[in-house]
């Protein structure tokens, strides 16, 4: 299977569907070509949606199934996620912001943290079709983030 996968990968690279970028430390990163990426986005329609820090839209399509959110303040977006009943994948990437306030001392919670966890848990309870949840928090090494008991 690995040989077959490598052959497919090399073929995509040969036809310029994938582009190789060399990093400073000598490793290689592969990215999809911009035109192919645009085509994939148009074909996917509203099933996939991305929100980046620089351009937070007001309305997330209610029929979205896979959602990527990059934010500085996760508390701002939890209310927008409640009505997304078809959501299957949620990738939430926190770059700083309000999470920095949570790191007063290792393993200590403030009252705001407990309130936020309750809101987060109730949001996840409403997203019944959610199958993949990825929460990434960057820049906070001592942060403790508890997963709600409703998550198996």
Phi and psi in radians as a Rosetta constraint file:
Dihedral C 1 N 2 CA 2 C 2 CIRCULARHARMONIC -1.130 0.35
Dihedral N 2 CA 2 C 2 N 3 CIRCULARHARMONIC -0.679 0.35
Dihedral C 2 N 3 CA 3 C 3 CIRCULARHARMONIC -1.141 0.35
Dihedral N 3 CA 3 C 3 N 4 CIRCULARHARMONIC -0.712 0.35
Dihedral C 3 N 4 CA 4 C 4 CIRCULARHARMONIC -1.129 0.35
Dihedral N 4 CA 4 C 4 N 5 CIRCULARHARMONIC -0.755 0.35
Dihedral C 4 N 5 CA 5 C 5 CIRCULARHARMONIC -1.092 0.35
Dihedral N 5 CA 5 C 5 N 6 CIRCULARHARMONIC -0.724 0.35
Dihedral C 5 N 6 CA 6 C 6 CIRCULARHARMONIC -1.123 0.35
Dihedral N 6 CA 6 C 6 N 7 CIRCULARHARMONIC -0.670 0.35
Dihedral C 6 N 7 CA 7 C 7 CIRCULARHARMONIC -1.132 0.35
Dihedral N 7 CA 7 C 7 N 8 CIRCULARHARMONIC -0.766 0.35
Dihedral C 7 N 8 CA 8 C 8 CIRCULARHARMONIC -1.081 0.35
Dihedral N 8 CA 8 C 8 N 9 CIRCULARHARMONIC -0.770 0.35
Dihedral C 8 N 9 CA 9 C 9 CIRCULARHARMONIC -1.076 0.35
Dihedral N 9 CA 9 C 9 N 10 CIRCULARHARMONIC -0.797 0.35
Dihedral C 9 N 10 CA 10 C 10 CIRCULARHARMONIC -1.094 0.35
Dihedral N 10 CA 10 C 10 N 11 CIRCULARHARMONIC -0.629 0.35
Dihedral C 10 N 11 CA 11 C 11 CIRCULARHARMONIC -1.159 0.35
Dihedral N 11 CA 11 C 11 N 12 CIRCULARHARMONIC -0.740 0.35
Dihedral C 11 N 12 CA 12 C 12 CIRCULARHARMONIC -1.084 0.35
Dihedral N 12 CA 12 C 12 N 13 CIRCULARHARMONIC -0.661 0.35
Dihedral C 12 N 13 CA 13 C 13 CIRCULARHARMONIC -1.195 0.35
Dihedral N 13 CA 13 C 13 N 14 CIRCULARHARMONIC -0.696 0.35
Dihedral C 13 N 14 CA 14 C 14 CIRCULARHARMONIC -1.123 0.35
Dihedral N 14 CA 14 C 14 N 15 CIRCULARHARMONIC -0.703 0.35
Dihedral C 14 N 15 CA 15 C 15 CIRCULARHARMONIC -1.501 0.35
Dihedral N 15 CA 15 C 15 N 16 CIRCULARHARMONIC 0.178 0.35
Dihedral C 15 N 16 CA 16 C 16 CIRCULARHARMONIC 1.124 0.35
Dihedral N 16 CA 16 C 16 N 17 CIRCULARHARMONIC 0.382 0.35
Dihedral C 16 N 17 CA 17 C 17 CIRCULARHARMONIC -1.252 0.35
Dihedral N 17 CA 17 C 17 N 18 CIRCULARHARMONIC -0.562 0.35
Dihedral C 17 N 18 CA 18 C 18 CIRCULARHARMONIC -1.968 0.35
Dihedral N 18 CA 18 C 18 N 19 CIRCULARHARMONIC 2.551 0.35
Dihedral C 18 N 19 CA 19 C 19 CIRCULARHARMONIC -2.125 0.35
Dihedral N 19 CA 19 C 19 N 20 CIRCULARHARMONIC 2.424 0.35
Dihedral C 19 N 20 CA 20 C 20 CIRCULARHARMONIC -1.687 0.35
Dihedral N 20 CA 20 C 20 N 21 CIRCULARHARMONIC 2.406 0.35
Dihedral C 20 N 21 CA 21 C 21 CIRCULARHARMONIC -2.229 0.35
Dihedral N 21 CA 21 C 21 N 22 CIRCULARHARMONIC 2.258 0.35
Dihedral C 21 N 22 CA 22 C 22 CIRCULARHARMONIC -1.576 0.35
Dihedral N 22 CA 22 C 22 N 23 CIRCULARHARMONIC 2.326 0.35
Dihedral C 22 N 23 CA 23 C 23 CIRCULARHARMONIC -1.596 0.35
Dihedral N 23 CA 23 C 23 N 24 CIRCULARHARMONIC 3.012 0.35
Dihedral C 23 N 24 CA 24 C 24 CIRCULARHARMONIC -1.122 0.35
Dihedral N 24 CA 24 C 24 N 25 CIRCULARHARMONIC -0.612 0.35
Dihedral C 24 N 25 CA 25 C 25 CIRCULARHARMONIC -1.502 0.35
Dihedral N 25 CA 25 C 25 N 26 CIRCULARHARMONIC 0.111 0.35
Dihedral C 25 N 26 CA 26 C 26 CIRCULARHARMONIC 1.629 0.35
Dihedral N 26 CA 26 C 26 N 27 CIRCULARHARMONIC 0.057 0.35
Dihedral C 26 N 27 CA 27 C 27 CIRCULARHARMONIC -1.561 0.35
Dihedral N 27 CA 27 C 27 N 28 CIRCULARHARMONIC 2.939 0.35
Dihedral C 27 N 28 CA 28 C 28 CIRCULARHARMONIC -1.987 0.35
Dihedral N 28 CA 28 C 28 N 29 CIRCULARHARMONIC 2.436 0.35
Dihedral C 28 N 29 CA 29 C 29 CIRCULARHARMONIC -2.119 0.35
Dihedral N 29 CA 29 C 29 N 30 CIRCULARHARMONIC 2.490 0.35
Dihedral C 29 N 30 CA 30 C 30 CIRCULARHARMONIC -2.018 0.35
Dihedral N 30 CA 30 C 30 N 31 CIRCULARHARMONIC 2.311 0.35
Dihedral C 30 N 31 CA 31 C 31 CIRCULARHARMONIC -2.222 0.35
Dihedral N 31 CA 31 C 31 N 32 CIRCULARHARMONIC 2.699 0.35
Dihedral C 31 N 32 CA 32 C 32 CIRCULARHARMONIC -1.385 0.35
Dihedral N 32 CA 32 C 32 N 33 CIRCULARHARMONIC 2.555 0.35
Dihedral C 32 N 33 CA 33 C 33 CIRCULARHARMONIC -1.085 0.35
Dihedral N 33 CA 33 C 33 N 34 CIRCULARHARMONIC 2.525 0.35
Dihedral C 33 N 34 CA 34 C 34 CIRCULARHARMONIC -1.012 0.35
Dihedral N 34 CA 34 C 34 N 35 CIRCULARHARMONIC -0.754 0.35
Dihedral C 34 N 35 CA 35 C 35 CIRCULARHARMONIC -1.141 0.35
Dihedral N 35 CA 35 C 35 N 36 CIRCULARHARMONIC -0.695 0.35
Dihedral C 35 N 36 CA 36 C 36 CIRCULARHARMONIC -1.166 0.35
Dihedral N 36 CA 36 C 36 N 37 CIRCULARHARMONIC -0.633 0.35
Dihedral C 36 N 37 CA 37 C 37 CIRCULARHARMONIC -1.122 0.35
Dihedral N 37 CA 37 C 37 N 38 CIRCULARHARMONIC -0.780 0.35
Dihedral C 37 N 38 CA 38 C 38 CIRCULARHARMONIC -1.076 0.35
Dihedral N 38 CA 38 C 38 N 39 CIRCULARHARMONIC -0.737 0.35
Dihedral C 38 N 39 CA 39 C 39 CIRCULARHARMONIC -1.059 0.35
Dihedral N 39 CA 39 C 39 N 40 CIRCULARHARMONIC -0.783 0.35
Dihedral C 39 N 40 CA 40 C 40 CIRCULARHARMONIC -1.074 0.35
Dihedral N 40 CA 40 C 40 N 41 CIRCULARHARMONIC -0.692 0.35
Dihedral C 40 N 41 CA 41 C 41 CIRCULARHARMONIC -1.126 0.35
Dihedral N 41 CA 41 C 41 N 42 CIRCULARHARMONIC -0.721 0.35
Dihedral C 41 N 42 CA 42 C 42 CIRCULARHARMONIC -1.196 0.35
Dihedral N 42 CA 42 C 42 N 43 CIRCULARHARMONIC -0.665 0.35
Dihedral C 42 N 43 CA 43 C 43 CIRCULARHARMONIC -1.183 0.35
Dihedral N 43 CA 43 C 43 N 44 CIRCULARHARMONIC -0.667 0.35
Dihedral C 43 N 44 CA 44 C 44 CIRCULARHARMONIC -1.199 0.35
Dihedral N 44 CA 44 C 44 N 45 CIRCULARHARMONIC -0.465 0.35
Dihedral C 44 N 45 CA 45 C 45 CIRCULARHARMONIC 1.114 0.35
Dihedral N 45 CA 45 C 45 N 46 CIRCULARHARMONIC -2.278 0.35
Dihedral C 45 N 46 CA 46 C 46 CIRCULARHARMONIC -1.674 0.35
Dihedral N 46 CA 46 C 46 N 47 CIRCULARHARMONIC 0.143 0.35
Dihedral C 46 N 47 CA 47 C 47 CIRCULARHARMONIC -1.189 0.35
Dihedral N 47 CA 47 C 47 N 48 CIRCULARHARMONIC -0.535 0.35
Dihedral C 47 N 48 CA 48 C 48 CIRCULARHARMONIC -2.070 0.35
Dihedral N 48 CA 48 C 48 N 49 CIRCULARHARMONIC 2.436 0.35
Dihedral C 48 N 49 CA 49 C 49 CIRCULARHARMONIC -2.576 0.35
Dihedral N 49 CA 49 C 49 N 50 CIRCULARHARMONIC 2.445 0.35
Dihedral C 49 N 50 CA 50 C 50 CIRCULARHARMONIC -2.200 0.35
Dihedral N 50 CA 50 C 50 N 51 CIRCULARHARMONIC 2.459 0.35
Dihedral C 50 N 51 CA 51 C 51 CIRCULARHARMONIC -2.222 0.35
Dihedral N 51 CA 51 C 51 N 52 CIRCULARHARMONIC 2.093 0.35
Dihedral C 51 N 52 CA 52 C 52 CIRCULARHARMONIC -1.790 0.35
Dihedral N 52 CA 52 C 52 N 53 CIRCULARHARMONIC 2.840 0.35
Dihedral C 52 N 53 CA 53 C 53 CIRCULARHARMONIC -0.982 0.35
Dihedral N 53 CA 53 C 53 N 54 CIRCULARHARMONIC -0.738 0.35
Dihedral C 53 N 54 CA 54 C 54 CIRCULARHARMONIC -1.246 0.35
Dihedral N 54 CA 54 C 54 N 55 CIRCULARHARMONIC -0.468 0.35
Dihedral C 54 N 55 CA 55 C 55 CIRCULARHARMONIC -2.336 0.35
Dihedral N 55 CA 55 C 55 N 56 CIRCULARHARMONIC 1.324 0.35
Dihedral C 55 N 56 CA 56 C 56 CIRCULARHARMONIC -1.394 0.35
Dihedral N 56 CA 56 C 56 N 57 CIRCULARHARMONIC 1.937 0.35
Dihedral C 56 N 57 CA 57 C 57 CIRCULARHARMONIC -1.310 0.35
Dihedral N 57 CA 57 C 57 N 58 CIRCULARHARMONIC 2.768 0.35
Dihedral C 57 N 58 CA 58 C 58 CIRCULARHARMONIC -1.352 0.35
Dihedral N 58 CA 58 C 58 N 59 CIRCULARHARMONIC -0.632 0.35
Dihedral C 58 N 59 CA 59 C 59 CIRCULARHARMONIC -2.095 0.35
Dihedral N 59 CA 59 C 59 N 60 CIRCULARHARMONIC 2.200 0.35
Dihedral C 59 N 60 CA 60 C 60 CIRCULARHARMONIC -1.685 0.35
Dihedral N 60 CA 60 C 60 N 61 CIRCULARHARMONIC 2.276 0.35
Dihedral C 60 N 61 CA 61 C 61 CIRCULARHARMONIC -0.985 0.35
Dihedral N 61 CA 61 C 61 N 62 CIRCULARHARMONIC 2.319 0.35
Dihedral C 61 N 62 CA 62 C 62 CIRCULARHARMONIC -1.199 0.35
Dihedral N 62 CA 62 C 62 N 63 CIRCULARHARMONIC -0.378 0.35
Dihedral C 62 N 63 CA 63 C 63 CIRCULARHARMONIC -1.567 0.35
Dihedral N 63 CA 63 C 63 N 64 CIRCULARHARMONIC 0.106 0.35
Dihedral C 63 N 64 CA 64 C 64 CIRCULARHARMONIC -1.078 0.35
Dihedral N 64 CA 64 C 64 N 65 CIRCULARHARMONIC 2.452 0.35
Dihedral C 64 N 65 CA 65 C 65 CIRCULARHARMONIC -1.922 0.35
Dihedral N 65 CA 65 C 65 N 66 CIRCULARHARMONIC -0.512 0.35
Dihedral C 65 N 66 CA 66 C 66 CIRCULARHARMONIC -2.286 0.35
Dihedral N 66 CA 66 C 66 N 67 CIRCULARHARMONIC 2.138 0.35
Dihedral C 66 N 67 CA 67 C 67 CIRCULARHARMONIC -2.282 0.35
Dihedral N 67 CA 67 C 67 N 68 CIRCULARHARMONIC 2.292 0.35
Dihedral C 67 N 68 CA 68 C 68 CIRCULARHARMONIC -2.033 0.35
Dihedral N 68 CA 68 C 68 N 69 CIRCULARHARMONIC 2.228 0.35
Dihedral C 68 N 69 CA 69 C 69 CIRCULARHARMONIC -2.245 0.35
Dihedral N 69 CA 69 C 69 N 70 CIRCULARHARMONIC 2.201 0.35
Dihedral C 69 N 70 CA 70 C 70 CIRCULARHARMONIC -1.963 0.35
Dihedral N 70 CA 70 C 70 N 71 CIRCULARHARMONIC 2.150 0.35
Dihedral C 70 N 71 CA 71 C 71 CIRCULARHARMONIC -2.569 0.35
Dihedral N 71 CA 71 C 71 N 72 CIRCULARHARMONIC 2.838 0.35
Dihedral C 71 N 72 CA 72 C 72 CIRCULARHARMONIC -1.695 0.35
Dihedral N 72 CA 72 C 72 N 73 CIRCULARHARMONIC -0.368 0.35
Dihedral C 72 N 73 CA 73 C 73 CIRCULARHARMONIC -2.389 0.35
Dihedral N 73 CA 73 C 73 N 74 CIRCULARHARMONIC 1.685 0.35
Dihedral C 73 N 74 CA 74 C 74 CIRCULARHARMONIC -1.114 0.35
Dihedral N 74 CA 74 C 74 N 75 CIRCULARHARMONIC -0.507 0.35
Dihedral C 74 N 75 CA 75 C 75 CIRCULARHARMONIC -1.110 0.35
Dihedral N 75 CA 75 C 75 N 76 CIRCULARHARMONIC -0.516 0.35
Dihedral C 75 N 76 CA 76 C 76 CIRCULARHARMONIC -1.173 0.35
Dihedral N 76 CA 76 C 76 N 77 CIRCULARHARMONIC -0.534 0.35
Dihedral C 76 N 77 CA 77 C 77 CIRCULARHARMONIC -1.697 0.35
Dihedral N 77 CA 77 C 77 N 78 CIRCULARHARMONIC -0.209 0.35
Dihedral C 77 N 78 CA 78 C 78 CIRCULARHARMONIC -1.079 0.35
Dihedral N 78 CA 78 C 78 N 79 CIRCULARHARMONIC -0.635 0.35
Dihedral C 78 N 79 CA 79 C 79 CIRCULARHARMONIC -1.149 0.35
Dihedral N 79 CA 79 C 79 N 80 CIRCULARHARMONIC -0.533 0.35
Dihedral C 79 N 80 CA 80 C 80 CIRCULARHARMONIC -1.317 0.35
Dihedral N 80 CA 80 C 80 N 81 CIRCULARHARMONIC -0.330 0.35
Dihedral C 80 N 81 CA 81 C 81 CIRCULARHARMONIC -1.529 0.35
Dihedral N 81 CA 81 C 81 N 82 CIRCULARHARMONIC -0.276 0.35
Dihedral C 81 N 82 CA 82 C 82 CIRCULARHARMONIC -1.058 0.35
Dihedral N 82 CA 82 C 82 N 83 CIRCULARHARMONIC -0.690 0.35
Dihedral C 82 N 83 CA 83 C 83 CIRCULARHARMONIC -1.474 0.35
Dihedral N 83 CA 83 C 83 N 84 CIRCULARHARMONIC 0.143 0.35
Dihedral C 83 N 84 CA 84 C 84 CIRCULARHARMONIC -1.650 0.35
Dihedral N 84 CA 84 C 84 N 85 CIRCULARHARMONIC 1.341 0.35
Dihedral C 84 N 85 CA 85 C 85 CIRCULARHARMONIC -1.194 0.35
Dihedral N 85 CA 85 C 85 N 86 CIRCULARHARMONIC -0.372 0.35
Dihedral C 85 N 86 CA 86 C 86 CIRCULARHARMONIC -1.644 0.35
Dihedral N 86 CA 86 C 86 N 87 CIRCULARHARMONIC 0.087 0.35
Dihedral C 86 N 87 CA 87 C 87 CIRCULARHARMONIC -1.137 0.35
Dihedral N 87 CA 87 C 87 N 88 CIRCULARHARMONIC 2.163 0.35
Dihedral C 87 N 88 CA 88 C 88 CIRCULARHARMONIC -1.859 0.35
Dihedral N 88 CA 88 C 88 N 89 CIRCULARHARMONIC -0.589 0.35
Dihedral C 88 N 89 CA 89 C 89 CIRCULARHARMONIC -2.254 0.35
Dihedral N 89 CA 89 C 89 N 90 CIRCULARHARMONIC 2.268 0.35
Dihedral C 89 N 90 CA 90 C 90 CIRCULARHARMONIC -2.256 0.35
Dihedral N 90 CA 90 C 90 N 91 CIRCULARHARMONIC 2.058 0.35
Dihedral C 90 N 91 CA 91 C 91 CIRCULARHARMONIC -2.017 0.35
Dihedral N 91 CA 91 C 91 N 92 CIRCULARHARMONIC 2.001 0.35
Dihedral C 91 N 92 CA 92 C 92 CIRCULARHARMONIC -2.014 0.35
Dihedral N 92 CA 92 C 92 N 93 CIRCULARHARMONIC 2.050 0.35
Dihedral C 92 N 93 CA 93 C 93 CIRCULARHARMONIC -2.059 0.35
Dihedral N 93 CA 93 C 93 N 94 CIRCULARHARMONIC 1.978 0.35
Dihedral C 93 N 94 CA 94 C 94 CIRCULARHARMONIC -1.688 0.35
Dihedral N 94 CA 94 C 94 N 95 CIRCULARHARMONIC 2.208 0.35
Dihedral C 94 N 95 CA 95 C 95 CIRCULARHARMONIC -1.741 0.35
Dihedral N 95 CA 95 C 95 N 96 CIRCULARHARMONIC -0.024 0.35
Dihedral C 95 N 96 CA 96 C 96 CIRCULARHARMONIC 2.528 0.35
Dihedral N 96 CA 96 C 96 N 97 CIRCULARHARMONIC -2.399 0.35
Dihedral C 96 N 97 CA 97 C 97 CIRCULARHARMONIC 1.306 0.35
Dihedral N 97 CA 97 C 97 N 98 CIRCULARHARMONIC -2.194 0.35
Dihedral C 97 N 98 CA 98 C 98 CIRCULARHARMONIC -1.169 0.35
Dihedral N 98 CA 98 C 98 N 99 CIRCULARHARMONIC -0.410 0.35
Dihedral C 98 N 99 CA 99 C 99 CIRCULARHARMONIC -1.146 0.35
Dihedral N 99 CA 99 C 99 N 100 CIRCULARHARMONIC -0.489 0.35
Dihedral C 99 N 100 CA 100 C 100 CIRCULARHARMONIC -1.101 0.35
Dihedral N 100 CA 100 C 100 N 101 CIRCULARHARMONIC -0.541 0.35
Dihedral C 100 N 101 CA 101 C 101 CIRCULARHARMONIC -1.215 0.35
Dihedral N 101 CA 101 C 101 N 102 CIRCULARHARMONIC -0.411 0.35
Dihedral C 101 N 102 CA 102 C 102 CIRCULARHARMONIC -1.341 0.35
Dihedral N 102 CA 102 C 102 N 103 CIRCULARHARMONIC -0.280 0.35
Dihedral C 102 N 103 CA 103 C 103 CIRCULARHARMONIC -1.695 0.35
Dihedral N 103 CA 103 C 103 N 104 CIRCULARHARMONIC 1.092 0.35
Dihedral C 103 N 104 CA 104 C 104 CIRCULARHARMONIC -1.293 0.35
Dihedral N 104 CA 104 C 104 N 105 CIRCULARHARMONIC -0.785 0.35
Dihedral C 104 N 105 CA 105 C 105 CIRCULARHARMONIC -2.660 0.35
Dihedral N 105 CA 105 C 105 N 106 CIRCULARHARMONIC 2.679 0.35
Dihedral C 105 N 106 CA 106 C 106 CIRCULARHARMONIC -1.053 0.35
Dihedral N 106 CA 106 C 106 N 107 CIRCULARHARMONIC 2.385 0.35
Dihedral C 106 N 107 CA 107 C 107 CIRCULARHARMONIC 1.110 0.35
Dihedral N 107 CA 107 C 107 N 108 CIRCULARHARMONIC 0.407 0.35
Dihedral C 107 N 108 CA 108 C 108 CIRCULARHARMONIC -2.028 0.35
Dihedral N 108 CA 108 C 108 N 109 CIRCULARHARMONIC 2.431 0.35
Dihedral C 108 N 109 CA 109 C 109 CIRCULARHARMONIC -1.939 0.35
Dihedral N 109 CA 109 C 109 N 110 CIRCULARHARMONIC 2.551 0.35
Dihedral C 109 N 110 CA 110 C 110 CIRCULARHARMONIC -1.738 0.35
Dihedral N 110 CA 110 C 110 N 111 CIRCULARHARMONIC 3.067 0.35
Dihedral C 110 N 111 CA 111 C 111 CIRCULARHARMONIC -1.109 0.35
Dihedral N 111 CA 111 C 111 N 112 CIRCULARHARMONIC -0.646 0.35
Dihedral C 111 N 112 CA 112 C 112 CIRCULARHARMONIC -1.109 0.35
Dihedral N 112 CA 112 C 112 N 113 CIRCULARHARMONIC -0.598 0.35
Dihedral C 112 N 113 CA 113 C 113 CIRCULARHARMONIC -1.126 0.35
Dihedral N 113 CA 113 C 113 N 114 CIRCULARHARMONIC -0.747 0.35
Dihedral C 113 N 114 CA 114 C 114 CIRCULARHARMONIC -1.178 0.35
Dihedral N 114 CA 114 C 114 N 115 CIRCULARHARMONIC -0.676 0.35
Dihedral C 114 N 115 CA 115 C 115 CIRCULARHARMONIC -1.104 0.35
Dihedral N 115 CA 115 C 115 N 116 CIRCULARHARMONIC -0.775 0.35
Dihedral C 115 N 116 CA 116 C 116 CIRCULARHARMONIC -1.089 0.35
Dihedral N 116 CA 116 C 116 N 117 CIRCULARHARMONIC -0.719 0.35
Dihedral C 116 N 117 CA 117 C 117 CIRCULARHARMONIC -1.081 0.35
Dihedral N 117 CA 117 C 117 N 118 CIRCULARHARMONIC -0.668 0.35
Dihedral C 117 N 118 CA 118 C 118 CIRCULARHARMONIC -1.120 0.35
Dihedral N 118 CA 118 C 118 N 119 CIRCULARHARMONIC -0.754 0.35
Dihedral C 118 N 119 CA 119 C 119 CIRCULARHARMONIC -1.115 0.35
Dihedral N 119 CA 119 C 119 N 120 CIRCULARHARMONIC -0.762 0.35
Dihedral C 119 N 120 CA 120 C 120 CIRCULARHARMONIC -1.097 0.35
Dihedral N 120 CA 120 C 120 N 121 CIRCULARHARMONIC -0.754 0.35
Dihedral C 120 N 121 CA 121 C 121 CIRCULARHARMONIC -1.148 0.35
Dihedral N 121 CA 121 C 121 N 122 CIRCULARHARMONIC -0.742 0.35
Dihedral C 121 N 122 CA 122 C 122 CIRCULARHARMONIC -1.153 0.35
Dihedral N 122 CA 122 C 122 N 123 CIRCULARHARMONIC -0.591 0.35
Dihedral C 122 N 123 CA 123 C 123 CIRCULARHARMONIC -1.119 0.35
Dihedral N 123 CA 123 C 123 N 124 CIRCULARHARMONIC -0.780 0.35
Dihedral C 123 N 124 CA 124 C 124 CIRCULARHARMONIC -1.174 0.35
Dihedral N 124 CA 124 C 124 N 125 CIRCULARHARMONIC -0.541 0.35
Dihedral C 124 N 125 CA 125 C 125 CIRCULARHARMONIC -1.170 0.35
Dihedral N 125 CA 125 C 125 N 126 CIRCULARHARMONIC -0.515 0.35
Dihedral C 125 N 126 CA 126 C 126 CIRCULARHARMONIC -1.415 0.35
Dihedral N 126 CA 126 C 126 N 127 CIRCULARHARMONIC -0.374 0.35
Dihedral C 126 N 127 CA 127 C 127 CIRCULARHARMONIC -1.573 0.35
Dihedral N 127 CA 127 C 127 N 128 CIRCULARHARMONIC 1.298 0.35
Dihedral C 127 N 128 CA 128 C 128 CIRCULARHARMONIC -1.160 0.35
Dihedral N 128 CA 128 C 128 N 129 CIRCULARHARMONIC -0.486 0.35
Dihedral C 128 N 129 CA 129 C 129 CIRCULARHARMONIC -1.586 0.35
Dihedral N 129 CA 129 C 129 N 130 CIRCULARHARMONIC 0.011 0.35
Dihedral C 129 N 130 CA 130 C 130 CIRCULARHARMONIC -1.164 0.35
Dihedral N 130 CA 130 C 130 N 131 CIRCULARHARMONIC 2.184 0.35
Dihedral C 130 N 131 CA 131 C 131 CIRCULARHARMONIC -2.011 0.35
Dihedral N 131 CA 131 C 131 N 132 CIRCULARHARMONIC -0.485 0.35
Dihedral C 131 N 132 CA 132 C 132 CIRCULARHARMONIC -2.197 0.35
Dihedral N 132 CA 132 C 132 N 133 CIRCULARHARMONIC 2.181 0.35
Dihedral C 132 N 133 CA 133 C 133 CIRCULARHARMONIC -2.252 0.35
Dihedral N 133 CA 133 C 133 N 134 CIRCULARHARMONIC 2.071 0.35
Dihedral C 133 N 134 CA 134 C 134 CIRCULARHARMONIC -2.163 0.35
Dihedral N 134 CA 134 C 134 N 135 CIRCULARHARMONIC 2.112 0.35
Dihedral C 134 N 135 CA 135 C 135 CIRCULARHARMONIC -2.073 0.35
Dihedral N 135 CA 135 C 135 N 136 CIRCULARHARMONIC 2.030 0.35
Dihedral C 135 N 136 CA 136 C 136 CIRCULARHARMONIC -1.989 0.35
Dihedral N 136 CA 136 C 136 N 137 CIRCULARHARMONIC 2.275 0.35
Dihedral C 136 N 137 CA 137 C 137 CIRCULARHARMONIC -2.112 0.35
Dihedral N 137 CA 137 C 137 N 138 CIRCULARHARMONIC 2.068 0.35
Dihedral C 137 N 138 CA 138 C 138 CIRCULARHARMONIC -1.771 0.35
Dihedral N 138 CA 138 C 138 N 139 CIRCULARHARMONIC 2.483 0.35
Dihedral C 138 N 139 CA 139 C 139 CIRCULARHARMONIC 1.480 0.35
Dihedral N 139 CA 139 C 139 N 140 CIRCULARHARMONIC 0.141 0.35
Dihedral C 139 N 140 CA 140 C 140 CIRCULARHARMONIC -2.252 0.35
Dihedral N 140 CA 140 C 140 N 141 CIRCULARHARMONIC 1.626 0.35
Dihedral C 140 N 141 CA 141 C 141 CIRCULARHARMONIC -1.355 0.35
Dihedral N 141 CA 141 C 141 N 142 CIRCULARHARMONIC -0.439 0.35
Dihedral C 141 N 142 CA 142 C 142 CIRCULARHARMONIC -1.758 0.35
Dihedral N 142 CA 142 C 142 N 143 CIRCULARHARMONIC 0.174 0.35
Dihedral C 142 N 143 CA 143 C 143 CIRCULARHARMONIC -1.267 0.35
Dihedral N 143 CA 143 C 143 N 144 CIRCULARHARMONIC 2.351 0.35
Dihedral C 143 N 144 CA 144 C 144 CIRCULARHARMONIC -1.940 0.35
Dihedral N 144 CA 144 C 144 N 145 CIRCULARHARMONIC 2.104 0.35
Dihedral C 144 N 145 CA 145 C 145 CIRCULARHARMONIC -2.113 0.35
Dihedral N 145 CA 145 C 145 N 146 CIRCULARHARMONIC 2.023 0.35
Dihedral C 145 N 146 CA 146 C 146 CIRCULARHARMONIC -1.580 0.35
Dihedral N 146 CA 146 C 146 N 147 CIRCULARHARMONIC 2.480 0.35
Dihedral C 146 N 147 CA 147 C 147 CIRCULARHARMONIC -1.543 0.35
Dihedral N 147 CA 147 C 147 N 148 CIRCULARHARMONIC 2.338 0.35
Dihedral C 147 N 148 CA 148 C 148 CIRCULARHARMONIC -1.043 0.35
Dihedral N 148 CA 148 C 148 N 149 CIRCULARHARMONIC 2.642 0.35
Dihedral C 148 N 149 CA 149 C 149 CIRCULARHARMONIC -1.125 0.35
Dihedral N 149 CA 149 C 149 N 150 CIRCULARHARMONIC -0.352 0.35
Dihedral C 149 N 150 CA 150 C 150 CIRCULARHARMONIC -1.266 0.35
Dihedral N 150 CA 150 C 150 N 151 CIRCULARHARMONIC -0.232 0.35
Dihedral C 150 N 151 CA 151 C 151 CIRCULARHARMONIC -1.531 0.35
Dihedral N 151 CA 151 C 151 N 152 CIRCULARHARMONIC 2.205 0.35
